[in-house]
Amino acid sequence: MPYIIKDKRERLNGIIDNLAAELNILGITGNLNYVLFRLAKKVCHNYATYSGFVADLECSKLEIYRRLTAPYEDKGIIKNGDVE
């Protein structure tokens, strides 16, 4: 996961917090897809930037699974037992 410098992080955090608040009201499913697609249309201007955008999405997906989703799975294994 890219840990960007503090100044950039602070600048983006307010925007992210506002977007998260809206998505908590509207729901994530479909709406997040719309946000990401529209963001790609706004910031990508050639194959290289589209490719980088998709790569960042993939890396974010993997990091979300590794750090946020996998712990729930581990708790489920402890609670219910592993698949035999």
Summary of the structure (lengths in Angstrom):
residues: 84
radius of gyration: 16.5
end to end distance: 33.2
largest distance: 49.1
contacts: 157
relative contact order: 0.07
helix: 81%
strand: 0%
